[in-house]
Each structure stands twice: as structure tokens, then as C-alpha cells.
């Protein structure tokens, strides 16, 4: 029996609530503008400044809702990772987790998020993964994963939309919680 079966739906619901709450807060906050100049909140999508940053985040494993519900996949992908945001639009990431096939996987790459929808960053994780038994015999492979991020002060959540790939990788929506160390 999977010990995480009750946590997955709660984590997904909590993440969606955070995203919705942040979007609502952004929609009600209207900055003062000069006459005739549209407020930034009036734009649906905005560009994020790529100014230098120095933030270190501690990332959890993942809670994954798989699209293939009948395959008895592991959705409680416990693990640990790190995320170093070196600009407003990019962060280096690395970590280890128990994947959907119940085998340890490692990952390393970057998250590139040049756009925002309210307080939610939009972009993709461009990374390499290993450990999947049906994918290159557990060897490393590249992946491009649409990724959405919401951060509030010292806590945040990354949401990735994992595409399915033949019978080798199982798609789903993965939620990763994170805490800012500095």
C-alpha cells in the first residue's frame, strides 16, 4: 500500500489553491500609473526581468498525479533537491527522487521562466534525468518539461506537466514544494 496515497491529492489541491489565491491577489492589486499608461496588472502575460539574483531553495521530491491511472505507478516521489536562482528568469536545479517506477532517479538542469501570469512564473525545465528502467536502460536522457512556479516570501511550489513518452515514461502533473534558504 502506498503511504503517500492521501498526500498526493492534498498537495495538488493545496498547490492549485496557492496559485489561484496568488492570481486573485495580483488581480486586485493595481499600481498607480500616469494617465493613458496601462497598469502592468492590465496585461495578462508579462515579461520577467532577468536581473541577477542569488537565491538558494531547498526542494522536496514530487507528488505526481499520473495520466495513466491504471498502471499502479508511484505518485509519492520522495526526494530532495536544490534550486539556485541566479537571475530573475533562470535557476539551476539538481536533485534525487524515487521515480514512478519506484527506482531512484537523479536530475540536473535549468528552469527558464521568462513570463509571468500574475504572480506565477511560466516557462520550462530543461534537464537531464536518469534511473528510468525503460528509458535508455536507466541511463541519462534530456527532457523539456513545462513548469509553473509560485513563490511567496520564503516558500514556493513548482508544478511540472510531464509528457508521456511511448511506454517508457509516464506523464502526469508533478508538484514540488520548496523553502528559500537565502
C-alpha positions in Angstrom: 0.0 0.0 0.0 1.3 3.4 -0.9 1.9 5.6 2.1 1.5 8.8 0.0 -1.9 8.0 -1.5 -3.7 10.6 0.7 -1.0 13.2 0.4 -1.0 13.4 -3.4 -4.5 14.8 -3.8 -3.9 17.2 -0.9 -0.7 18.5 -2.3 -2.2 19.0 -5.7 -5.2 20.8 -4.2 -3.0 23.0 -2.0 -0.8 24.0 -4.9 -3.8 24.9 -7.1 -5.3 26.9 -4.2 -1.9 28.8 -3.8 -1.8 29.5 -7.5 -5.4 30.7 -7.6 -5.0 32.8 -4.4 -1.9 34.4 -5.8 -3.6 35.2 -9.1 -6.5 36.7 -7.2 -4.3 38.9 -5.0 -2.4 40.1 -8.1 -5.6 40.9 -10.0 -6.9 43.1 -7.1 -3.6 45.0 -6.7 -3.4 47.8 -9.2 -0.3 50.0 -9.2 -0.7 53.8 -9.7 0.0 54.9 -13.3 0.3 58.0 -15.3 -2.8 59.0 -17.3 -3.1 56.9 -20.5 -0.5 54.3 -19.4 -1.9 50.8 -18.8 -1.1 49.3 -15.4 1.1 46.1 -15.5 -1.8 44.2 -13.9 -3.8 45.0 -17.0 -1.6 42.7 -19.1 -2.4 39.0 -19.0 1.2 37.9 -19.5 4.3 40.0 -18.6 8.0 39.6 -19.1 10.1 38.9 -16.1 13.3 40.9 -15.6 16.4 38.9 -16.0 18.3 40.9 -13.3 21.0 39.0 -11.4 19.8 37.2 -8.2 21.4 34.9 -5.6 18.6 32.7 -4.0 19.1 29.2 -2.8 16.0 27.0 -2.4 15.7 23.5 -0.8 13.2 21.5 -2.9 11.2 18.4 -1.9 10.6 15.4 -4.0 7.4 15.3 -6.0 3.7 14.4 -5.6 2.6 13.3 -9.1 -0.9 12.7 -10.5 -0.3 10.3 -13.4 -2.4 10.4 -16.5 -2.2 6.6 -16.7 -4.2 5.8 -13.5 -4.4 2.1 -14.2 -0.6 1.3 -14.2 0.0 1.3 -10.4 2.6 4.0 -10.7 4.4 5.6 -7.7 3.0 9.1 -7.2 4.7 9.8 -3.9 8.1 10.6 -5.4 10.0 11.3 -2.2 13.4 13.0 -2.7 15.4 16.1 -2.1 16.8 18.8 -4.4 18.3 22.2 -4.6 17.5 25.2 -6.8 19.8 28.2 -7.2 18.1 31.2 -8.8 20.9 33.2 -10.4 18.7 35.6 -12.4 15.1 36.7 -12.5 14.3 34.2 -15.3 16.7 31.3 -14.6 17.6 28.8 -11.9 20.0 25.8 -11.8 18.4 22.7 -10.3 19.7 19.3 -9.2 18.3 16.5 -7.0 17.4 12.9 -6.4 13.9 11.2 -6.0 12.1 7.9 -6.3 10.5 7.9 -9.7 7.2 6.5 -11.0 8.8 3.1 -11.5 9.9 3.0 -7.8 13.6 3.4 -8.7 16.0 6.2 -7.7 16.4 9.0 -10.3 18.8 12.0 -10.4 18.2 15.2 -12.3 20.2 18.3 -13.2 19.4 21.2 -15.4 17.9 24.7 -15.5 14.4 26.2 -15.1 13.9 29.0 -17.6 10.8 31.1 -16.9 10.7 34.4 -18.9 7.0 35.1 -18.5 4.5 35.6 -15.7 0.8 35.3 -15.4 0.1 37.4 -12.3 2.5 36.1 -9.6 3.0 32.7 -11.4 6.2 32.2 -13.4 5.8 30.4 -16.7 8.4 28.5 -18.6 10.2 25.1 -18.8 12.6 22.9 -17.0 15.4 21.9 -19.4 17.1 19.0 -17.6 18.6 15.5 -17.8 17.3 12.6 -15.8 18.4 9.0 -15.2 17.1 5.9 -13.4 14.0 5.0 -15.5 14.2 1.3 -16.4 12.5 1.6 -19.8 14.3 4.7 -20.9 17.9 4.1 -22.1 18.4 1.3 -19.7 18.3 3.7 -16.7 20.8 6.0 -18.4 20.7 9.8 -18.7 18.3 11.4 -21.2 17.2 15.0 -21.9 13.7 16.4 -21.1 11.8 19.6 -21.7 9.1 20.0 -19.0 6.6 22.9 -19.0 7.0 24.4 -15.5 5.0 26.9 -13.4 6.2 28.4 -10.2 4.6 30.4 -7.4 6.7 31.9 -4.6 5.6 33.8 -1.5 8.4 35.2 0.7 10.3 32.0 1.8 8.0 29.2 0.4 7.1 28.2 -3.0 5.8 25.5 -5.3 6.9 24.2 -8.7 4.4 22.5 -10.9 5.6 20.5 -13.9 3.5 19.0 -16.7 5.3 15.8 -17.6 4.6 14.5 -21.1 4.2 10.8 -21.7 6.7 9.1 -24.0 5.7 5.8 -25.6 5.7 3.1 -22.9 8.9 4.3 -21.4 7.9 7.4 -19.4 4.5 8.1 -17.8 3.1 11.5 -18.0 1.4 13.5 -15.2 1.3 16.6 -13.2 4.0 16.9 -10.6 4.0 19.2 -7.6 7.2 20.1 -5.8 7.3 22.2 -2.6 10.3 24.4 -1.8 11.7 26.6 1.0 14.1 29.5 0.5 17.3 29.2 2.5 18.7 32.7 1.4 
